[in-house]
Amino acid sequence: KQWYQRRVREMYASAVEEQQVEYESEQTFEVQDVELLQSHGINVADIKKLKGAGICTIKGILMTTVKKLCNIKGLSEAKVEKIKEVCKNLCDSGFITAFEVSERRKNIFKIGTGSKELDKLLGGGLESMAITEAFGEFRTGKTQLSHTLCVLTQLPGSNGYSGGKVIYIDTENTFRPDRLRSIADRYNLDHTAMLDNVLYARAYTSEHQLELLDFAAAKCHEEPGIFKILIVDSVMALFRVDFSGRGELADRQQKLAQLLARLQKMSEEYNLAVFITNQMTADPGATMSFQADPKKPIGGNILAHASTTRIYLRKGRGELRIAKIYDSPDMPESEATFAITAGGIDDAKE
């Protein structure tokens, strides 16, 4: 009888545990608001100052250094230490097991590119919580891919992806709403509704570009879970203009590192897919080492290390373009051919 009762208790405990695991896996991606600090003794005025600096979540505070928080007007070092302490108690920022990481990564979604071949190359599409960089010469399809993503992000996709809004930061004045209309026609979408879901900003300087990310973070916070992708076309254009010569190179790379760190943090904070385009430069030393391609992406090692996945785009015959995985933590180095059509990025027709 005792053995039977023990067996029943074990079976019940096992069932409860299974239910708990199932419940945890069903939990959606949550964003903890900075307003939570109010119930832990932090002043409302201080919370407003944090929001004014573009820090709207508990995770956002933990991702910001004490030095940077102290630079916010009205926040003393003692206040910052207290805020940090409260945030550490609210959000677990220590070590977790690989299994827990695996469970968290179930929140990641993938956005299609319009070409099945390109999606296959990217392992299903553009990944959220990561920076995907596409680089290539002019006329290789970088801006066309950006425009296609503006439309495809709004469409429901595989694995329960529900679709959402887009934030587009344009540094080269190449954004064209009419191009979005022709892509929308391919998917039979209403033009007005589709254009309403794209939030656009034109950046004029590298400093303005960084400021726009604070506005973008505030928007993601206002409408949690609604914005799905942040597109920057192109990330380096303004840095090339604002900083010139070797003398300003260190300063340029420092500012670029700050911009990319902000993009990475936003992608993890709000579960966003970040897509950036990049330009290329001729490499004078390549001819000496007999390299087949004497061109390389600009931005140096800073940009190379910040991007999660790098795609190299080059011209093919006619409207065909070739995409190659240049660097990725989980995808093999391979190529895919796609075409630029009136309806955006599409599979190459034989």
C-alpha positions in Angstrom: 0.0 0.0 0.0 2.8 2.4 0.9 4.6 1.6 -2.4 1.4 2.3 -4.3 0.9 5.7 -2.5 4.5 6.7 -3.2 4.1 5.7 -6.8 1.0 7.9 -7.1 2.8 10.8 -5.5 5.7 10.4 -7.9 3.4 10.3 -10.9 1.5 13.4 -9.7 4.8 15.3 -9.2 6.0 14.3 -12.6 2.7 15.5 -14.3 2.9 18.8 -12.4 6.5 19.3 -13.6 5.6 18.5 -17.2 2.7 21.0 -17.0 5.1 23.6 -15.6 7.6 23.1 -18.4 4.8 23.3 -21.0 3.5 26.5 -19.4 7.0 28.0 -19.4 7.6 27.2 -23.0 4.2 28.8 -23.9 5.2 32.1 -22.2 5.7 35.0 -24.7 8.5 37.5 -24.8 8.0 39.9 -22.0 9.4 43.5 -21.6 9.7 44.8 -18.0 8.8 48.5 -17.9 11.0 51.0 -15.9 7.7 52.0 -14.2 8.3 48.9 -12.0 11.0 50.8 -10.2 8.4 53.1 -8.7 7.1 50.3 -6.4 10.7 49.7 -5.3 11.3 53.2 -3.9 12.6 54.9 -7.0 11.4 58.5 -7.6 8.9 59.2 -10.5 11.1 62.1 -11.6 14.2 59.8 -11.9 12.1 57.3 -14.0 11.1 60.2 -16.3 14.8 61.1 -16.7 15.7 57.5 -17.7 12.9 57.5 -20.3 14.0 60.8 -21.6 17.4 59.2 -22.3 15.8 56.4 -24.3 16.0 53.8 -21.5 12.5 52.4 -21.1 13.0 48.8 -19.7 14.7 47.1 -16.8 16.9 45.2 -19.2 17.8 48.5 -20.8 19.2 49.8 -17.5 21.2 46.7 -16.9 22.7 47.1 -20.5 23.8 50.6 -19.7 27.1 51.4 -17.8 27.1 53.4 -14.5 29.2 56.1 -16.2 26.5 56.6 -18.9 23.7 56.7 -16.4 25.5 59.3 -14.3 25.8 61.5 -17.4 22.0 61.8 -17.4 21.2 65.2 -15.9 19.9 64.9 -12.4 21.1 61.4 -11.6 23.8 61.2 -9.0 26.1 58.2 -8.5 24.2 57.1 -5.4 20.9 57.2 -7.2 22.4 55.2 -10.1 23.8 52.5 -7.8 20.4 52.2 -6.1 18.6 51.9 -9.5 21.1 49.3 -10.6 20.7 47.3 -7.4 16.9 47.2 -7.8 17.2 46.1 -11.4 19.5 43.3 -10.6 16.9 42.0 -8.1 14.1 42.3 -10.7 15.9 40.8 -13.7 18.2 37.8 -13.5 21.4 38.9 -15.3 23.7 36.1 -14.1 24.5 32.7 -15.5 21.8 30.4 -16.8 22.0 26.9 -18.3 22.2 26.2 -22.0 18.7 24.6 -21.7 17.3 27.9 -20.5 19.0 29.7 -23.4 17.4 27.2 -25.7 14.0 27.9 -24.2 14.5 31.7 -24.5 15.5 31.3 -28.2 12.0 29.9 -28.9 10.8 33.5 -28.8 13.0 34.2 -31.9 11.1 34.6 -35.2 12.3 34.7 -38.8 11.2 37.2 -41.5 11.1 36.0 -45.1 13.0 37.9 -47.8 10.7 37.2 -50.8 13.1 34.6 -52.3 12.9 31.0 -51.1 16.5 30.4 -52.1 17.7 33.4 -50.0 15.5 32.3 -47.1 17.0 28.8 -47.3 20.5 30.4 -47.3 19.6 32.3 -44.1 18.1 29.3 -42.4 14.5 30.4 -42.8 14.8 34.2 -43.1 16.1 37.2 -41.1 16.5 36.3 -37.5 15.2 38.5 -34.6 17.5 39.4 -31.7 20.4 39.6 -34.2 22.0 42.1 -36.6 22.0 40.9 -40.2 24.3 43.0 -42.5 24.1 43.0 -46.3 27.1 44.6 -48.1 28.0 44.9 -51.7 28.7 47.5 -54.4 26.0 49.8 -55.8 23.3 48.1 -57.8 23.6 44.8 -56.0 20.1 44.9 -54.4 20.8 46.2 -50.9 18.1 48.9 -51.0 15.7 46.6 -52.9 16.0 43.9 -50.2 15.3 46.6 -47.5 12.2 47.7 -49.4 11.0 44.1 -49.8 11.5 43.5 -46.0 9.3 46.5 -45.3 6.4 44.7 -46.9 7.1 41.1 -45.9 7.5 42.0 -42.2 3.8 42.9 -42.2 2.8 39.4 -43.5 2.2 36.5 -41.2 4.9 33.8 -41.7 5.9 30.3 -40.6 6.3 29.1 -37.0 3.5 31.3 -35.7 5.0 34.6 -36.8 2.1 37.1 -36.8 3.6 40.0 -38.7 4.2 43.6 -37.4 5.4 47.1 -38.1 8.7 48.4 -39.5 11.2 51.1 -38.5 13.2 52.4 -41.4 16.2 54.8 -41.0 17.4 56.2 -44.3 20.8 57.8 -44.6 21.2 57.9 -48.4 17.7 59.3 -49.3 16.9 56.2 -51.3 13.6 55.3 -49.6 10.7 55.3 -52.1 7.1 54.6 -51.0 6.1 54.0 -54.6 8.5 51.0 -54.6 6.7 49.6 -51.6 3.3 50.0 -53.5 4.6 47.8 -56.4 5.9 45.2 -53.9 2.5 45.3 -52.0 0.7 44.5 -55.3 2.5 41.2 -55.5 1.0 40.2 -52.2 -2.4 41.9 -52.8 -2.0 44.3 -49.8 -3.9 47.6 -49.3 -1.4 50.4 -50.0 -2.5 52.8 -47.3 -2.6 50.3 -44.5 0.8 48.9 -45.6 2.5 52.3 -45.7 0.9 53.2 -42.3 2.9 50.3 -40.8 6.3 51.7 -41.9 7.8 54.3 -39.6 10.4 56.3 -41.6 13.1 58.7 -40.5 15.8 60.4 -42.6 19.2 60.8 -40.9 21.4 63.7 -41.9 24.5 63.2 -39.6 26.0 60.3 -37.7 24.9 62.0 -34.4 21.4 62.3 -35.7 21.5 58.6 -36.6 22.3 57.7 -33.0 19.6 60.0 -31.6 17.0 58.4 -33.9 17.7 55.0 -32.2 16.5 56.6 -28.9 13.2 57.6 -30.6 13.0 54.1 -32.1 13.5 52.5 -28.7 10.7 54.8 -27.3 8.4 53.7 -30.1 9.1 50.0 -29.4 8.3 50.6 -25.8 5.0 52.5 -26.5 3.8 49.6 -28.7 5.4 46.5 -27.2 5.6 43.5 -29.5 4.3 45.5 -32.5 7.5 46.5 -34.2 9.4 43.6 -35.6 12.2 45.0 -37.7 14.6 47.9 -37.7 16.2 48.7 -41.0 19.2 51.1 -41.4 20.1 51.8 -45.1 23.0 52.3 -45.0 24.8 52.2 -41.6 28.2 53.7 -42.7 27.3 56.4 -45.3 27.1 59.3 -42.7 30.3 58.1 -40.8 32.2 58.3 -44.1 31.1 61.9 -44.5 31.4 63.2 -40.9 34.9 61.7 -40.3 37.7 62.0 -42.8 41.3 60.9 -42.8 43.4 58.7 -40.5 43.4 61.4 -37.8 39.6 60.9 -37.1 39.5 57.2 -37.6 39.7 56.2 -33.9 36.9 58.7 -33.1 34.8 57.4 -36.0 35.2 53.7 -34.9 34.3 54.6 -31.3 31.1 56.3 -32.4 30.3 53.4 -34.8 30.8 50.9 -31.9 28.3 52.9 -29.8 25.7 52.8 -32.6 26.1 49.1 -33.2 26.1 48.3 -29.5 22.8 50.3 -29.2 21.3 48.3 -32.2 22.4 45.0 -30.6 20.9 45.9 -27.2 17.6 47.0 -28.9 17.3 43.8 -30.8 17.6 41.8 -27.6 15.5 44.2 -25.4 12.5 44.3 -27.7 13.0 41.1 -29.7 13.6 42.9 -33.0 15.2 41.8 -36.2 17.9 44.4 -37.2 18.9 44.7 -40.9 21.7 47.0 -41.9 23.2 47.6 -45.3 26.8 48.5 -45.9 29.0 49.9 -48.6 32.3 48.6 -50.0 35.8 50.0 -50.8 38.7 49.0 -53.0 41.5 47.3 -51.1 44.8 48.5 -52.6 46.8 45.7 -50.8 44.6 42.9 -52.3 46.4 43.0 -55.7 49.7 42.3 -53.9 48.3 39.1 -52.3 46.6 38.0 -55.6 43.1 38.0 -54.1 40.3 37.2 -56.5 38.1 40.1 -55.2 40.0 43.3 -54.4 37.0 44.9 -52.6 36.1 44.7 -49.0 33.2 46.0 -46.8 33.9 49.3 -44.9 33.6 49.7 -41.1 36.6 47.6 -40.2 36.7 45.0 -37.5 34.2 46.9 -35.3 31.4 46.3 -37.8 32.6 42.8 -38.7 32.4 41.7 -35.0 29.1 43.5 -34.3 27.1 41.9 -37.1 25.7 38.4 -36.3 25.3 37.4 -39.9 27.0 39.0 -42.9 25.7 38.6 -46.4 27.9 39.5 -49.4 25.8 40.6 -52.4 27.2 40.7 -56.0 25.9 41.2 -59.5 24.9 38.3 -61.7 23.6 38.2 -65.3 20.9 40.8 -66.0 18.6 41.2 -63.0 20.2 38.3 -61.1 22.1 38.8 -57.9 24.2 36.4 -55.9 24.1 36.3 -52.1 26.9 34.6 -50.1 27.1 33.9 -46.4 30.3 35.8 -45.5 30.1 35.2 -41.7 27.5 33.5 -39.5 27.6 31.7 -36.1 25.3 28.9 -37.2 25.1 28.8 -41.0 27.5 27.2 -43.5 29.3 29.4 -46.1 27.2 28.9 -49.2 25.6 30.9 -52.0 22.0 31.6 -53.3 20.9 33.3 -56.5 17.9 35.7 -56.5 16.3 38.2 -58.8 15.1 41.8 -58.5 11.6 42.1 -60.0 8.8 44.6 -60.0 7.4 42.8 -57.0 10.7 43.1 -55.0 13.1 40.3 -54.3 12.1 37.0 -55.9 13.5 33.6 -56.9 15.6 33.5 -60.0 13.6 32.2 -63.0 15.5 29.6 -65.1 
